[in-house]
Amino acid sequence: MPLPAEPASPPRQARALLQRLSFRQLLVIAFLLIAALLGAASLRALYALQELTLQSRDSAARALALSGAAQSLRERSISMERTARQSVVLDDRVLRGRFRDDSRDASALVERLAQEDIPAAQGRLWRAHLDAITGLLSGPLDTALERERQLTQEFRELESIDEAIALQVQQAIEQRNKLLQQRLESSRQRLAQQVGAAIALAVAMALAFGVWFTRPLKRLENAIVGLGENRLDQVIAINGPADLALVGERLNWLRLRLAELDADKSRFLRHISHELKTPLASLREGVSLLEDGVAGPLSADQREIAQILKQNTSVLQGQIEDLLRFNAAAFEARQLRRQNVDLLQLIENQVDAQRLQWRARELTVSLTGEPLNMDVDPEKIGTALANLLSNAIRYAPPHSTIALALSQQPGRVHIDIEDQGVGVAPEDCGHIFEPFYRGQRQPGDGSRGSGIGLSIVQEYIAAHGGRIALLPAPSGAHFRIEFPHVFKP
């Protein structure tokens, strides 16, 4: 009985869900998340600002009301004193009624102030003096002067209490303002912390999304560079959004297709070369038999024709062998075995390997540069350098100088080889790297090359992702090899 499949863990489910989304969808989600975070921080700041505004407005209104109440209490006390003294002197009931109205309003103000943190003892003391004043309003006429004097004293006490209440009100207002300022400062700091945290989190999310998004793009770039450098043996697999993963699959299909086409080309060249060599060998053997007189003696004209046939069959055989050699070199260029080597030492080895050749022609070979390590196939780069140096030796006149230079530029490495020979004709400059092309200017000894040396050099350099170019020179030829990537040890 088969065991039930274990359910996928939440991280795997989330990863699978993200991989089903496209790069554009993930980018929109990332922007929405960052916008939501910053929007929430903005709304929180707006809410806090509104709350602080309401508190400030309420505190200002209460302070204004308290100040107004204290001022009204003092005005009522003055009115009460004037009405009370007139009612005692004149013994007028109307004035006493007006006093009662003023005292009622003043008592209400005291009650209101007592609810706003005014000490209760001051309120009780104010009411006690009011009761004493109310009791002095009634009495015999012969005691009016004494009662007026006592009223004056009581109102002086009442005025002192009013001032104390006004001072207490002012202190209460200042205390509320101080508390409001502290609350405002605390809210400001808290709001600044929240906004700062939101911005920091948004930046962190942006960086995280940026790194997360650029990883598959970097893999795509490396995969494309690998195809350009003919690294057809490396499988291309892009883990990421669905559309980028699909592009990776297409690139991997392209890699397999390029490898198949390259193998087909190599098989075709080997097959056609083999098919040509078999009848060519029979043709050469037949020409040799004719020259040897096996079929009878040859006339002078017939012998000349046989020699022409023999010479051309030899040329054709050499071209077939060159074709096989170029095909082998093109195939080997795709099979790089990279090692971290010192380019300067590699160039010195090639110069030493051909020391007998350039000394025999009484040449001087100079090499300049600093040690520089790169990941290259030393055998193939060595072969490319050997071909260029060999060409320079063949074309350089005796007693001249061949200059080699290794230099490093930002993101590039240059290897320059210059000689003082006949150089390259202007009409040949665009064709010298084509297979089997021979330029018009040949070395003084009359020997002609096969025309594949520079083609092999170009194949090996291109396989490393570099390029070789013929640069303008006042005399001789100036070749430059350029590698785009530098790998330090």
Backbone torsions as a table, in degrees:
resi	resn	phi	psi	omega
1	MET	NA	122.9	-177.8
2	PRO	-69.0	143.9	179.1
3	LEU	-77.1	143.6	177.8
4	PRO	-66.5	144.2	179.9
5	ALA	-67.8	137.9	178.6
6	GLU	-72.2	137.7	179.3
7	PRO	-66.5	145.8	180.0
8	ALA	-67.9	143.6	178.5
9	SER	-68.6	156.0	179.2
10	PRO	-55.3	-41.1	177.3
11	PRO	-61.5	-38.7	178.9
12	ARG	-67.5	-39.5	177.6
13	GLN	-62.1	-42.8	179.0
14	ALA	-64.6	-41.2	179.4
15	ARG	-64.8	-40.7	178.9
16	ALA	-65.3	-38.7	178.0
17	LEU	-64.1	-42.7	179.6
18	LEU	-65.6	-34.6	-179.5
19	GLN	-72.0	-21.4	176.9
20	ARG	-79.1	-16.9	179.3
21	LEU	-84.6	152.4	178.4
22	SER	-82.8	166.8	179.0
23	PHE	-61.4	-40.1	179.8
24	ARG	-64.9	-42.0	179.2
25	GLN	-64.0	-43.1	178.5
26	LEU	-64.4	-36.7	179.0
27	LEU	-65.4	-41.8	177.4
28	VAL	-63.6	-42.0	178.8
29	ILE	-61.9	-42.4	179.1
30	ALA	-61.9	-44.8	178.4
31	PHE	-62.8	-40.1	179.9
32	LEU	-65.5	-39.5	179.2
33	LEU	-64.7	-45.3	179.5
34	ILE	-65.4	-41.6	178.5
35	ALA	-64.5	-38.6	178.1
36	ALA	-64.1	-41.1	179.2
37	LEU	-63.2	-49.4	179.5
38	LEU	-67.0	-34.4	176.8
39	GLY	-65.3	-41.1	177.9
40	ALA	-63.3	-41.2	177.8
41	ALA	-64.2	-38.4	179.3
42	SER	-67.1	-42.2	178.7
43	LEU	-65.1	-39.1	177.8
44	ARG	-63.1	-41.7	178.1
45	ALA	-65.0	-39.7	179.2
46	LEU	-65.5	-41.9	178.7
47	TYR	-63.9	-43.3	179.5
48	ALA	-64.6	-39.3	178.7
49	LEU	-65.1	-40.8	178.2
50	GLN	-64.9	-41.5	179.6
51	GLU	-63.7	-43.0	178.8
52	LEU	-65.7	-36.8	178.2
53	THR	-64.2	-43.3	179.0
54	LEU	-64.7	-42.0	178.5
55	GLN	-63.0	-41.9	179.7
56	SER	-65.1	-42.0	179.7
57	ARG	-66.5	-40.0	178.9
58	ASP	-66.4	-40.7	179.5
59	SER	-65.4	-39.8	178.6
60	ALA	-64.7	-40.1	179.5
61	ALA	-65.5	-41.1	179.9
62	ARG	-67.8	-39.4	177.9
63	ALA	-63.4	-41.1	178.5
64	LEU	-64.5	-40.7	179.8
65	ALA	-65.6	-41.5	179.6
66	LEU	-65.5	-43.6	178.6
67	SER	-62.7	-40.7	177.4
68	GLY	-64.1	-39.8	179.5
69	ALA	-65.3	-42.6	178.6
70	ALA	-63.7	-40.9	178.1
71	GLN	-65.9	-41.1	178.4
72	SER	-64.1	-37.0	179.0
73	LEU	-63.5	-41.6	179.0
74	ARG	-65.5	-41.1	179.5
75	GLU	-65.9	-40.1	177.6
76	ARG	-64.4	-38.5	179.4
77	SER	-63.7	-41.5	178.0
78	ILE	-63.3	-43.7	179.1
79	SER	-64.7	-38.5	179.0
80	MET	-64.6	-41.0	-179.4
81	GLU	-63.7	-45.1	-179.4
82	ARG	-63.4	-45.2	-178.3
83	THR	-67.0	-40.5	-177.3
84	ALA	-65.7	-44.9	-178.1
85	ARG	-67.0	-37.9	178.1
86	GLN	-67.2	-39.0	-179.1
87	SER	-67.9	-33.0	179.1
88	VAL	-70.4	-43.4	-177.5
89	VAL	-69.8	-44.1	-175.4
90	LEU	-92.3	-12.5	-177.4
91	ASP	53.0	52.4	-174.5
92	ASP	-107.2	125.8	-179.8
93	ARG	-69.3	-35.5	179.9
94	VAL	-60.3	-43.1	178.8
95	LEU	-64.6	-38.0	178.1
96	ARG	-66.1	-35.4	176.0
97	GLY	-65.1	-38.7	177.5
98	ARG	-65.6	-35.7	177.4
99	PHE	-62.8	-42.5	-179.0
100	ARG	-63.9	-37.4	177.8
101	ASP	-63.7	-45.0	179.4
102	ASP	-64.7	-40.2	-179.8
103	SER	-66.6	-35.4	177.0
104	ARG	-64.8	-43.8	177.9
105	ASP	-64.5	-40.8	179.5
106	ALA	-64.7	-39.9	178.6
107	SER	-62.6	-38.4	178.5
108	ALA	-64.0	-38.9	178.0
109	LEU	-65.3	-39.5	177.5
110	VAL	-63.4	-41.9	177.7
111	GLU	-61.2	-41.6	179.6
112	ARG	-65.4	-41.5	179.2
113	LEU	-69.6	-31.7	178.9
114	ALA	-64.2	-23.8	178.7
115	GLN	-82.0	-6.6	-177.8
116	GLU	-111.4	48.8	174.5
117	ASP	66.9	20.9	172.9
118	ILE	-81.0	133.6	-178.0
119	PRO	-55.1	135.4	-178.2
120	ALA	-66.4	-26.9	-179.1
121	ALA	-65.6	-37.9	177.9
122	GLN	-66.3	-37.4	177.2
123	GLY	-65.0	-43.2	179.6
124	ARG	-65.9	-40.0	179.2
125	LEU	-65.2	-38.3	178.9
126	TRP	-64.6	-41.6	-179.8
127	ARG	-69.1	-33.9	178.6
128	ALA	-64.5	-42.7	177.1
129	HIS	-66.6	-35.3	177.5
130	LEU	-65.2	-40.5	177.6
131	ASP	-63.8	-39.9	179.3
132	ALA	-65.6	-40.3	178.8
133	ILE	-64.9	-42.0	180.0
134	THR	-62.7	-38.0	179.0
135	GLY	-68.2	-27.1	-179.2
136	LEU	-82.0	-7.6	-178.4
137	LEU	-73.2	-26.1	-177.3
138	SER	-109.5	140.4	178.4
139	GLY	162.2	173.2	179.7
140	PRO	-62.4	153.8	-179.3
141	LEU	-66.1	-32.4	-177.5
142	ASP	-69.8	-12.7	178.0
143	THR	-103.5	10.4	-174.9
144	ALA	-62.2	-43.2	-177.9
145	LEU	-64.7	-41.6	179.2
146	GLU	-65.2	-41.3	179.6
147	ARG	-67.1	-33.1	178.1
148	GLU	-66.5	-41.1	178.3
149	ARG	-62.3	-42.3	178.8
150	GLN	-66.2	-36.7	177.5
151	LEU	-61.6	-41.3	179.4
152	THR	-59.9	-41.8	179.9
153	GLN	-66.3	-41.7	-179.4
154	GLU	-64.4	-41.0	179.7
155	PHE	-68.4	-29.6	175.1
156	ARG	-64.6	-41.8	176.8
157	GLU	-64.5	-41.1	-179.5
158	LEU	-65.0	-36.2	178.1
159	GLU	-65.4	-38.5	177.3
160	SER	-63.0	-39.6	178.6
161	ILE	-66.0	-39.7	178.0
162	ASP	-60.2	-41.8	178.4
163	GLU	-65.1	-40.2	178.1
164	ALA	-63.9	-40.7	178.2
165	ILE	-64.5	-41.6	178.6
166	ALA	-62.6	-40.2	177.6
167	LEU	-64.4	-40.9	179.3
168	GLN	-64.8	-38.7	177.4
169	VAL	-62.5	-43.0	179.8
170	GLN	-63.0	-42.0	178.2
171	GLN	-64.3	-39.9	178.7
172	ALA	-63.0	-40.8	178.8
173	ILE	-63.8	-44.0	179.5
174	GLU	-63.9	-38.8	178.5
175	GLN	-63.9	-42.1	177.6
176	ARG	-64.2	-40.4	178.0
177	ASN	-63.2	-39.0	178.7
178	LYS	-65.7	-43.1	177.9
179	LEU	-63.7	-39.0	178.6
180	LEU	-64.9	-41.0	177.5
181	GLN	-63.4	-42.0	176.8
182	GLN	-62.3	-41.2	178.5
183	ARG	-65.5	-39.6	177.2
184	LEU	-63.3	-43.7	179.5
185	GLU	-65.3	-41.9	178.2
186	SER	-63.5	-42.4	178.3
187	SER	-65.2	-38.8	179.2
188	ARG	-63.2	-44.9	179.0
189	GLN	-64.1	-43.6	179.7
190	ARG	-63.8	-40.8	179.0
191	LEU	-66.2	-41.2	177.8
192	ALA	-62.5	-39.8	178.0
193	GLN	-64.7	-42.9	-179.7
194	GLN	-65.2	-44.3	179.4
195	VAL	-65.5	-43.2	177.9
196	GLY	-61.2	-43.3	178.1
197	ALA	-63.5	-40.0	178.9
198	ALA	-64.2	-42.9	179.2
199	ILE	-65.3	-44.2	179.2
200	ALA	-61.9	-42.4	179.0
201	LEU	-66.1	-37.9	178.2
202	ALA	-64.7	-42.2	177.9
203	VAL	-64.1	-42.5	178.7
204	ALA	-62.6	-42.4	177.7
205	MET	-63.5	-41.9	178.9
206	ALA	-61.9	-43.6	178.2
207	LEU	-64.6	-42.1	179.8
208	ALA	-63.3	-46.2	177.9
209	PHE	-63.9	-38.6	179.2
210	GLY	-62.1	-46.2	178.3
211	VAL	-63.9	-41.6	-178.1
212	TRP	-65.2	-40.0	-179.1
213	PHE	-74.6	-35.0	-175.3
214	THR	-78.8	-18.3	179.3
215	ARG	-61.0	-53.1	177.6
216	PRO	-64.0	-32.5	176.9
217	LEU	-66.0	-38.9	176.8
218	LYS	-64.8	-38.8	177.5
219	ARG	-64.7	-39.0	176.9
220	LEU	-62.5	-43.5	178.5
221	GLU	-60.9	-44.8	179.6
222	ASN	-64.0	-37.3	179.3
223	ALA	-65.1	-41.9	179.3
224	ILE	-66.4	-42.0	176.5
225	VAL	-61.7	-39.3	177.4
226	GLY	-62.2	-40.3	176.2
227	LEU	-65.2	-40.4	178.8
228	GLY	-65.0	-30.5	179.1
229	GLU	-92.2	10.8	175.9
230	ASN	62.2	34.5	174.5
231	ARG	-89.0	71.4	-173.3
232	LEU	-81.2	-4.8	179.6
233	ASP	-90.3	-5.6	-178.2
234	GLN	-94.9	122.3	-179.2
235	VAL	-70.5	137.0	-179.9
236	ILE	-100.0	118.4	177.9
237	ALA	-137.7	118.9	-178.4
238	ILE	-110.0	115.2	175.0
239	ASN	-96.8	120.0	-177.4
240	GLY	168.8	-152.7	179.2
241	PRO	-56.8	159.1	-173.0
242	ALA	-61.6	-42.9	-177.6
243	ASP	-69.1	-36.7	177.1
244	LEU	-70.4	-36.8	176.1
245	ALA	-63.4	-36.8	177.3
246	LEU	-65.8	-40.0	176.1
247	VAL	-61.9	-39.9	176.6
248	GLY	-61.2	-40.5	177.6
249	GLU	-64.0	-39.8	178.4
250	ARG	-65.4	-40.3	177.7
251	LEU	-64.5	-38.0	178.4
252	ASN	-66.6	-38.4	174.5
253	TRP	-62.3	-41.6	178.3
254	LEU	-63.2	-39.8	178.1
255	ARG	-60.1	-46.7	179.5
256	LEU	-64.0	-38.5	-179.9
257	ARG	-66.7	-41.3	177.8
258	LEU	-63.7	-41.9	178.1
259	ALA	-63.1	-39.3	179.0
260	GLU	-66.3	-43.5	178.4
261	LEU	-64.2	-38.4	179.0
262	ASP	-65.1	-41.9	177.8
263	ALA	-66.0	-39.2	177.8
264	ASP	-62.8	-40.9	179.7
265	LYS	-63.5	-42.7	-180.0
266	SER	-64.6	-43.1	178.8
267	ARG	-62.9	-40.0	-179.6
268	PHE	-64.3	-45.6	-179.6
269	LEU	-63.9	-41.2	178.5
270	ARG	-64.6	-40.2	-177.8
271	HIS	-68.0	-47.6	-177.4
272	ILE	-66.7	-36.3	178.2
273	SER	-64.9	-41.6	178.9
274	HIS	-65.2	-40.5	-179.7
275	GLU	-66.7	-29.8	179.2
276	LEU	-79.4	-33.9	-176.6
277	LYS	-67.9	-34.7	-177.5
278	THR	-64.3	-54.7	177.3
279	PRO	-67.2	-27.7	178.7
280	LEU	-66.1	-38.9	177.6
281	ALA	-63.7	-40.4	177.6
282	SER	-64.7	-39.0	179.2
283	LEU	-64.5	-42.9	179.3
284	ARG	-64.8	-39.8	179.2
285	GLU	-64.8	-39.6	178.7
286	GLY	-65.0	-40.5	178.5
287	VAL	-64.2	-39.4	178.4
288	SER	-63.7	-38.8	178.5
289	LEU	-65.4	-38.3	177.8
290	LEU	-63.2	-44.0	-179.7
291	GLU	-64.2	-33.5	-178.7
292	ASP	-78.3	-4.0	178.1
293	GLY	76.2	21.4	179.7
294	VAL	-61.9	-37.5	-179.2
295	ALA	-90.7	11.0	-179.5
296	GLY	118.9	161.4	-179.7
297	PRO	-66.2	145.8	-177.9
298	LEU	-104.1	145.5	173.6
299	SER	-76.8	173.6	-179.1
300	ALA	-63.0	-41.3	179.2
301	ASP	-67.2	-41.1	178.8
302	GLN	-64.0	-40.2	178.8
303	ARG	-64.8	-37.5	177.9
304	GLU	-64.3	-41.5	177.7
305	ILE	-64.0	-39.9	178.9
306	ALA	-64.0	-39.1	178.3
307	GLN	-66.1	-38.2	177.3
308	ILE	-63.9	-42.9	177.8
309	LEU	-61.7	-42.8	-179.5
310	LYS	-64.5	-41.8	-179.7
311	GLN	-63.9	-43.3	-177.7
312	ASN	-71.1	-34.1	175.3
313	THR	-66.5	-34.4	176.7
314	SER	-66.3	-42.8	177.1
315	VAL	-61.6	-44.1	-179.2
316	LEU	-64.2	-38.7	177.3
317	GLN	-64.7	-41.1	177.6
318	GLY	-62.8	-38.8	179.0
319	GLN	-66.4	-38.5	177.7
320	ILE	-64.9	-41.7	178.8
321	GLU	-65.7	-37.2	175.9
322	ASP	-64.6	-39.0	178.5
323	LEU	-62.5	-42.8	177.0
324	LEU	-63.3	-40.9	-179.5
325	ARG	-66.3	-41.4	178.0
326	PHE	-65.9	-39.7	178.0
327	ASN	-63.5	-40.6	178.2
328	ALA	-65.0	-40.0	179.3
329	ALA	-65.9	-41.3	179.0
330	ALA	-64.0	-36.4	178.2
331	PHE	-70.4	-42.5	-179.4
332	GLU	-66.9	-25.8	179.7
333	ALA	-62.6	-25.9	178.9
334	ARG	-82.6	-9.6	-177.6
335	GLN	-109.1	71.5	-176.9
336	LEU	-82.5	140.0	173.2
337	ARG	-119.8	86.3	-173.0
338	ARG	-72.9	140.8	174.6
339	GLN	-139.7	155.3	177.2
340	ASN	-84.3	105.7	-174.6
341	VAL	-126.0	160.2	175.9
342	ASP	-88.3	113.6	-177.9
343	LEU	-62.7	-37.8	-179.5
344	LEU	-62.2	-42.5	178.3
345	GLN	-66.4	-36.6	179.0
346	LEU	-64.3	-40.2	177.8
347	ILE	-66.9	-42.1	178.6
348	GLU	-59.7	-38.1	179.3
349	ASN	-62.9	-40.4	179.4
350	GLN	-69.2	-36.7	176.9
351	VAL	-63.7	-43.1	178.6
352	ASP	-66.2	-35.6	-178.1
353	ALA	-65.6	-28.0	-179.1
354	GLN	-109.8	23.7	-178.1
355	ARG	-60.0	-40.8	-179.0
356	LEU	-62.7	-39.9	-177.8
357	GLN	-65.2	-48.7	-176.4
358	TRP	-76.9	-24.2	173.3
359	ARG	-72.5	-34.2	179.0
360	ALA	-63.6	-29.9	178.4
361	ARG	-94.7	8.2	178.0
362	GLU	56.7	46.9	179.5
363	LEU	-99.7	160.4	173.8
364	THR	-116.0	127.6	179.5
365	VAL	-113.9	119.8	179.0
366	SER	-111.9	141.5	179.7
367	LEU	-130.0	126.8	179.0
368	THR	-125.7	152.1	178.7
369	GLY	140.7	169.8	178.4
370	GLU	-110.2	154.5	177.4
371	PRO	-55.8	135.3	-176.4
372	LEU	-146.8	121.2	-177.9
373	ASN	-94.8	138.8	176.4
374	MET	-145.4	158.1	174.8
375	ASP	-90.4	102.9	-179.6
376	VAL	-139.4	169.2	171.2
377	ASP	-87.5	106.2	-173.4
378	PRO	-62.5	-32.2	-178.4
379	GLU	-67.4	-45.3	-175.7
380	LYS	-75.2	-41.1	176.5
381	ILE	-65.9	-36.4	175.6
382	GLY	-62.6	-40.3	177.5
383	THR	-63.9	-42.0	178.8
384	ALA	-62.6	-44.3	178.6
385	LEU	-65.7	-37.7	179.5
386	ALA	-64.5	-39.9	178.8
387	ASN	-65.1	-43.8	179.6
388	LEU	-65.0	-42.4	179.2
389	LEU	-66.6	-38.0	179.0
390	SER	-64.3	-41.0	176.8
391	ASN	-63.0	-43.0	180.0
392	ALA	-61.8	-38.9	179.4
393	ILE	-66.6	-39.1	-178.3
394	ARG	-67.3	-38.3	-174.2
395	TYR	-91.4	-17.3	-176.6
396	ALA	-74.5	136.2	176.6
397	PRO	-73.1	157.2	179.4
398	PRO	-58.1	149.7	177.9
399	HIS	66.9	15.2	177.5
400	SER	-98.3	-178.1	-175.3
401	THR	-121.5	137.8	171.1
402	ILE	-108.8	123.0	-175.9
403	ALA	-108.2	126.7	173.5
404	LEU	-116.9	137.3	-177.7
405	ALA	-140.8	135.4	174.9
406	LEU	-113.5	124.3	-177.9
407	SER	-140.0	157.2	-179.7
408	GLN	-121.4	127.4	175.3
409	GLN	-113.2	168.6	177.9
410	PRO	-57.6	108.8	178.1
411	GLY	78.9	7.0	-176.7
412	ARG	-142.9	158.0	174.3
413	VAL	-129.7	131.4	-178.6
414	HIS	-114.8	137.8	169.8
415	ILE	-123.5	114.4	-177.4
416	ASP	-108.6	136.5	177.3
417	ILE	-130.0	120.0	-177.5
418	GLU	-127.1	138.3	173.6
419	ASP	-127.1	175.9	-177.7
420	GLN	-117.9	34.4	-178.0
421	GLY	-86.7	-153.8	-176.1
422	VAL	-74.4	-15.8	179.7
423	GLY	76.1	-167.5	-177.5
424	VAL	-114.3	133.0	178.3
425	ALA	-63.7	144.8	-178.4
426	PRO	-55.9	-37.3	-178.6
427	GLU	-73.6	-12.5	179.5
428	ASP	-95.7	-11.0	-172.0
429	CYS	-60.1	-34.7	-177.7
430	GLY	-84.2	0.1	-174.3
431	HIS	-125.8	-4.1	-170.2
432	ILE	-65.3	-22.0	-179.5
433	PHE	-94.3	4.6	177.1
434	GLU	-80.1	142.7	-179.4
435	PRO	-62.4	136.9	173.9
436	PHE	67.3	17.2	176.5
437	TYR	-91.3	131.1	179.2
438	ARG	-116.8	125.8	-179.6
439	GLY	-71.1	168.1	-178.5
440	GLN	-72.8	-36.5	-177.8
441	ARG	-87.3	119.7	-177.6
442	GLN	-116.9	161.5	-179.0
443	PRO	-64.7	162.3	-174.8
444	GLY	-62.9	-27.2	-178.1
445	ASP	-77.6	-4.0	175.3
446	GLY	83.3	-5.4	179.4
447	SER	-73.2	136.6	-179.0
448	ARG	-110.6	138.1	179.3
449	GLY	-79.4	177.0	-179.4
450	SER	-80.4	-19.0	-179.6
451	GLY	85.9	10.9	179.2
452	ILE	-115.7	-5.8	-177.6
453	GLY	-59.4	-51.9	-179.9
454	LEU	-68.3	-29.6	176.5
455	SER	-64.9	-40.7	177.8
456	ILE	-66.4	-40.7	177.0
457	VAL	-58.0	-45.9	-179.7
458	GLN	-63.1	-39.7	178.6
459	GLU	-61.3	-45.6	-177.3
460	TYR	-68.0	-40.5	180.0
461	ILE	-68.5	-42.8	179.4
462	ALA	-63.9	-34.0	178.2
463	ALA	-62.8	-26.6	177.5
464	HIS	-88.9	4.7	-178.8
465	GLY	82.5	11.1	-179.6
466	GLY	-104.2	-167.6	177.6
467	ARG	-151.5	155.8	176.9
468	ILE	-122.8	141.0	-177.0
469	ALA	-140.4	151.3	173.3
470	LEU	-96.5	118.7	-177.0
471	LEU	-98.8	152.2	176.6
472	PRO	-62.1	141.5	-179.3
473	ALA	-144.6	144.9	179.2
474	PRO	-63.9	-31.0	177.1
475	SER	-152.3	149.0	179.0
476	GLY	73.9	-161.5	-178.8
477	ALA	-118.4	143.9	179.9
478	HIS	-129.4	106.5	177.9
479	PHE	-102.5	142.7	177.5
480	ARG	-130.9	127.2	172.1
481	ILE	-99.1	132.9	-179.0
482	GLU	-127.6	125.4	174.4
483	PHE	-108.2	132.8	-175.9
484	PRO	-82.1	-20.6	-172.8
485	HIS	-121.3	133.4	178.7
486	VAL	-111.8	129.9	178.3
487	PHE	-117.6	114.4	179.7
488	LYS	-87.2	151.6	-178.0
489	PRO	-70.0	NA	NA
